[in-house]
Amino acid sequence: MDKKLLKSLFVSPVQTIRAAMSCVDRGGSGIALVVDKEDHLIGTITDGDVRRAVLAGTDLNAPVSALLEKKAGSQYPKPITAFPEADRKHLIGLMQHHVLRQIPIVDRNGRIIDLVMLDDLIPKQDLPVQAVIMAGGLGTRLRPLTEDLPKPMLPVGGKPLMELVIEKLRQVGIRRVNVTTHYKPEKISEHFGDGSSFGVSLNYVNEEKPLGTGGALGLIDEPTETMLVINGDVLTQVDFRAMLLFHQEQRADMTVAVRQYDIKVPYGVIECTGAKVCSLKEKPEINLLVNAGVYLLEPSVFRFIPNGKHFNMTDLIQWLLDAARIVASFPIIEYWLDIGQVVDYEKAQADVGNEIYIK
């Protein structure tokens, strides 16, 4: 690995878990390397560690050392490492045995000198998934920007937003993509055609009338493999491979990508039992998980979606829960932005321009 990139993955034990999250996302490495002042490896924080912390409600402003303490009771309390002389076969075997995507390379004194990625040793396989881009929204909150263009066609970094989504899908080998349309569908089809110029095969599904956030799925033939559904106004670097693996590990019928959303209450909050004050919390921060507009659906889920009727993804989630089906939540710790308002669009332009989004 490039030495500059390697150094950018270093965090100290006293830095925050939030800082480690930035390292995990940096360069698509999926790992932060916890080191002392002499670059001796103390521990590792992976994307899985951070996602589990988010689901557990861990304070992301807590020090990295707190997360390492929690890992001390896990199956692998110490990082799995290798020495510089380890060959490719040994490294692959080590990763496969311990189900790892990265191996830190250390010298005899425990000082980290390199990081080897499984993707660099074994060619990536295409994901056995097809996708749906939900692109039928009216984009009313983005007027006047959307008076002549559907929201997914707004330019971001010189390309339509939806083109960035398609590029992300193509990178992980998703080639079959359905696009649901309603508002100014010709603007989308004229630009993308059949998708061949963009490395994918596109199938357009037009809503004659608005069918809600999930109703258009009822117009698509029931798939034979897992379906990735993503809103056409979401700009994200979420790791689709990690999401699919998580979905499979949970044996979920549906996995909903979630994002931590923090609300800072500007007042002291009083908790009472009847008229009796029990506690006072001064300007607390409330941590919530919100729907990030990215889903994985098993084929059987499509039987719950009505054909040609107004239907929301929230309805689908509730119907599955009522039917005792497994709905899992997958925290997005990578870059994510829902472009719902003009201020969001301006941020997307700035982030792409400053390469905050690009890996």
N, C-alpha and C positions, 0 to 999 in steps of 0.2 A: 504494500500500500504506500502511496505517496506520503512522505514524511510530514508534510504540512497538514494533510488531511488527518493523518494519524494523531498528530498533536491536538488537532481541533476536537478530538473525541475524548480528551483527558478532562476529568473533573476531580476535584478534591473532595474528601469526605465531608467538609464543612459547607460546601455549596448546596444549593437547594435541589430537591427532586425535580423541580420545574426546570432548573438549569440542565440537569441530566437528560430531561426529555428533549431539549434542544439538541443535545449531542446525539441521542438515539436517532433523531430524525435527520441529522446532518449527513449528507452524502448517501443516504439510503443504507447506512451501515447497520441500523437496528441495534446498536450497542453503544454504551458509554463506558469508558475505562476509568476506574477510580484509582488514582495514583497518589503517592506522597510527593514531597518536594524534589526527590531524586528520581522520579518516574518509576519507582518500584510499584508493581501492580498489587493493589490491595483487594480489589474485587471488581465485578462487572455488574452493570445494570442493563438488561436487555429490554426490548420493546414489550415482551411478555411480562416482565417484572413491573414495568410502569403501568401497563393496562390492568394488571391485577390490583395494583395500588389504587388506581382510579376507581375500580369497581368496589374496593373495600372502603372507599371514602377517606383515604389517607390524605393528610394535609400536604399538598404539593410544595408548600413553602418550608416544610420540614427538611432537615439536613439529609444528604445522601446516606450518611452513617446510619440513620434510623432505618432506611430501607435495607441496608446491608445486614443490620441486626435481625431483621425479619427473615432474611434469606439464610441466616445461620442455622435455622431449624429445618431447612428444606433438604431435599435429596442431595443437592450439590452445594454445600455451604461455601466451598472455596472454588474459585474459577478453574476451569479445565484449561490447561496451557500446553504448549509444546516448545521444544528447543529449536534453534535455527536449522539444525541438521535433519529435522524430520522431513521425510519425503512425502510426495503427493499421496501415495497409497496409505501411508500411516495417518496423515491428516484427515483424509476422507473417512477412514475407518473410525477414527476418534470422534469425528462429528456425527457419523451415523449411529455409533454406539450410544452416545450421550444425547442424541437428538439436538444438535447444535447447528447454528448457521454461521458461527464465527469461532475462530480459535486465536487467542492472543499468543504471540511468539515472544518468549522472554529469554534473557541470557541466564547464565548460571547464578547470577546474583538476584534474579527476580525482576530485573529492569526490563520494561516492555520495549521491544525494538520493532515489532511489526504486528499486523493483524491480517489473518488469512480468512477470506470469505468462501463459503461453500459454493456460491454462485460462480466464483472464479475457477473452481476446480471441476465442477460438473456443469455442463450446459443446462440452462434453464429449460424446463418443459412448459409447453403451452398449458394454460389452465383449462380444465375440462368444463368450461362454463360458457354460456352465451349471455348477452347483456340486453338490457332495455334502458334507453335514455328517455326520460320523461320530458318532452320538449313542447308540450301543448299549452302551457300557461299563458295568460294574457299579459303578464308583466306590468300590471296597472301601477304598482308602486314605483316603477322605474320610468314612468312618463316624464318628460317627452321623449326619452331615449328610445322607447319601444313603440313610438307611433308608426314607424315604418319598418321595424325589425322585430321579430320574435326575440325574447330575452336570450335564448341560447346562441343567437347570432350576433350579439353585441361584441365588438372587437375588444380583445384583451391582449396586449402585447403584440398587436398587429395581426392577430388571428381571431376568428370567432370563438367564443367561449366553448362551444360544443366541439370544436376541432381539438382543443386542449384535452377535453374529456376523452375523445376518440384516441388521441395519441397515448393517453395513459392506459386505455384498454388494450391497445395494440402492443404496448411494451410488455404486457404480461401474457400475450398470446391469445387474447380474446378477439376472435375474427368475425363472429356472427353477432350483429348488433341490430336490434329493433329500435326504431325511433317513433315515439308517439307524438303526433302533431295535432294542432287545431288552429292556432292563430298564425295567419300568414304562412302556411306550410310550404308554399312554393319557394319562399326565401331559403328554406333549409334544403329542399330537394334540388334546387337549381345549383346550389353551391357544392353539395356532396355527391349528387348523382347516385350511382349504385354503391359508392364507397370504395371502389377499386383503386382510385387514385390516392386513397388515404390508408390503404392496406387492410381494409375490412370489407365485409359484405353487409350492406344496409337493406333493411326491410322496413318500409314506412307503414305505420298504422295510424290512420287519421280518425280523430274524434269529430263526428259531425256536430255534436254538441258537447260542452264541457262535462266530463264524467268524474271530476274530482281527482284527488291525488293518486288514486289507484284504479279507477274504473277502466282506464284504457287497457289494463292488463287482461281484462275479460275479452278483449278483441283479438288477443294473441293465442295461437294454437298452444295447447298444453305442451310444455317442453319435455324432453326426455332426460335432461340433465339439470344441474343446479343453475338457477337464473340469478344474475346480478342485476339489480335495479338501481339506477342512480338518477337523481334529479338533474335536469339539464342546466340548472343555475348554480351548481355546486362546483367550486374549484378546490381540488384536494390532491394531496400526495399520499393518501391512505394506502397502506400495503395490502393490496387485494389478495396476495398469496397468504399473508398472515391471517387475513380475515377468513378466507376459505378454510384454512387449517383449523382455526378456532371453531368455525361453524361445524366442521366435521367432528372435532373432539367433543363438542357439546351435544352431538347427535341432534342438532336443532332442525326443526321444520322451517324456521325463519330466524334469521339473525338481523338485528337492527343495529347499525352503526350509531354510536352515541358520542357526544362531545361534552366535556365538562364545561359548565357555564356558572360563573360565580356572580352572585348578587351581593353587593355591599350595602347593608342597611345603614343609613346615615343617622340613626337614632339609637338610644339605649333601649333594648328590648326587655320588657318585663314579662316574666312567666309567673302565672298565678294558679292556685288551686282554690276555686271559689273566689273569695275576697282576699285571701291570704297571698302575699307576695312570696314566691319561692326562690326566685333568683333574678339577677339583673345581668344582662350581657350588653356591654357597651359597644355599639356599632359593629355587630357581628357580621361575618361573611357567610352566606349560605351557598353551599356547593350543590349544584343540580346536574343531572345528566339529561341532555336534550337530544331529540331526534336529529340526526345529521343528514338525513335524506339519501342514505345508501343502505341497500338491503340485499340479503341473499335468501332466495326462496327455493325450497325443494319442489319438484313437479307436483306432488300431492296437494300442495297449498293452493294451486290454481283452481281446485274444485270448490274452494270457498269464495271465489271471486265471481260475482254475477256478470252475465254477458249483456253489455249495452246499457248498464244502469249506473247511476251516480254512486260512487264508492270511494272511500278514502283509505289510505294505508292504516290509519288509526282504527278503522272498522275491522280491517283484516287482522290486525294484532289482537283486538279484543275477541273476535270470533275464534281465533286459534286458541287463545287462553281459555275461552269458555268450553272449547272442545278438548281441553287438557293436552294440547299440543305443546311442544317445547319451542319457546321463543327466547333467544339468547340476545344479550347486548354486548357489542364489541366496541370498546372505547377507541376513538381516533385520537392518537397523540401526535400524528403528523400534521402538516399544514392542512387547514380546512377553512373555507370561507363560503358562507351562503350569500349569494349576491341577490338580495331581496330589495334593496333600496339603493338610491343614488350614492350614498356615502359608502356602501359596500362595494359598488362598482368602482368608485374612485380608489378605494383601498386595493382592490384587485389589480388595477392598472399600475399602482405604485409598487405593489409586491412583485409583480412580474417584471417590471422595469428594473427593480433593485435586486432581482434574482433571489428574492426571499422564497418565492414559490418554486423556482426551477431547481432540480437536482442534477 
